[in-house]
Amino acid sequence: MNAATVTEAMRQAMMTAFWLALPLLALGFLAGLVMSLVQIVTSIQDPGFAAVPRLAAFFAGLLLCLPWMLMKLTAYTTALFADLGRYAH
């Protein structure tokens, strides 16, 4: 296996991980931003006040995105195993 093949395999793995994590990270960021704004407006500085809605948004996003994430991961794994002969050299 040459360096170009290894680089391409690693690039595909990193891009798949990026696309799988992006929706959940974006939801966590947006929920944190909204909760920070609510804390600023209401002057509530309780850490639990921000953590619970962020976790709820994360889990709701996970439930909504899980079928898409599994489809993406299955497609990546199938493509990886289909090209296994290319990596064996």
C-alpha positions, 0 to 999 in steps of 0.5 A: 500500500503506497502513501497515496492510498493511505492518505486517501483512506485516512481522508475518507475516514476523517470526512465521514467522521466530520459529517457524522459529528456535524449535526450533533455539534451544530445542535449543541452549539445552537442550544448552548448559544440560546441558553446563554442568551436566556441566562443573560436576559434572565440573569439566572446563573445556575449551571444546571439551567443551561446543561439540561436543555442542551442535553435534551437538544443533543438527544433529540438531535441524535434521535432525529439524525440517527437513521441518516448517520447509520446510513452514512456509516453503512455506506462508508463501511460497505465502500471500505470493504468493497475496496479491501483488495486495493488496501491489501497490496 
